[in-house]
Amino acid sequence: MAIIHHTTLKPTKLDLLTTWLPTRPWYTGTGTPELTKAGGFRLDDPEGEVGIEFMVAVDSSGPEPVAYLAPLTYRAAPLPGADHALVGTMEHGVLGPRWAYDGAHDPVLRTELLALFEGRAQAQAQSLTDTPDHEVTHSYTGPALPTGPAEVTEDQDGTEVALPDGTVLRLHRRPRPTASEGTAGHVSGAWNAPDGTRARTAFATLRAL
C-alpha cells in the first residue's frame, strides 16, 4: 500500500511536465504549456518501492484546452538504462530525492497496469491513502498477459508498448471517449474537463495481434 504524503515537492510534478511535454511527438501545443491537474489515479507497487501515478493534466496555452495523460513512476534512485525516459528529479519533503520517469518505460508500471487490465490490481485514489478509485474501470478477455521486456514507440497519437507475445498496449496520451472501441481490453477513468463536467475516457487499451 502506497502512503500518500501531503508535503512539498520542488519542483512540482506540473513543473516537470511543463518542460517535458513539449519534447513529446504527441504534444500538440506550440509553446510553453499552461498546466492544471485534472485527475487520474494510482497503482500500488507490491514491493513498496516505486510510486505509480496516472495523471491527467490540461494545457490551456492554446486556442482550445487539451488534456494529456502522463503515466509516471517515482523512484528513490535512478532506473538503470532509462535515462531517455527521465522526466525530471524532485525533492520530496518527506522521502527526499525522487526520480520521475515516463511510466511507459518502467517495468513496474507496465506490470501493475497489466494486472489492472486482468482485475488482479485495484486502482487507488490519486491523493488518498488506501482508498480505491471506483471511477476506474477495466476489461480484458484473453490469455494471461506477459510481463518482461517490451518495445516502446511513440507517434503523434500516443505511445505503444509491444509485449513479448505480440499484444500491443496503447497509452492514449490525449484521452478520448471512443478510444476503447474495437479493442481486446481497456482501462478507463474520469477527470475534470475544462467546461466543468466530469469526463470519462479510455486511458489505455490492448490490441491483440
Secondary structure as UniProt FT lines:
FT   STRAND          9..10
FT   HELIX           13..20
FT   HELIX           21..23
FT   TURN            25..26
FT   STRAND          35..43
FT   TURN            46..47
FT   STRAND          51..59
FT   STRAND          66..75
FT   TURN            80..81
FT   HELIX           83..85
FT   STRAND          86..92
FT   TURN            93..95
FT   STRAND          96..102
FT   HELIX           103..105
FT   HELIX           107..117
FT   TURN            118..119
FT   TURN            129..130
FT   TURN            134..135
FT   STRAND          137..140
FT   STRAND          151..154
FT   STRAND          159..162
FT   TURN            164..165
FT   STRAND          168..176
FT   HELIX           177..180
FT   TURN            181..182
FT   STRAND          185..192
FT   TURN            194..195
FT   STRAND          198..207
//
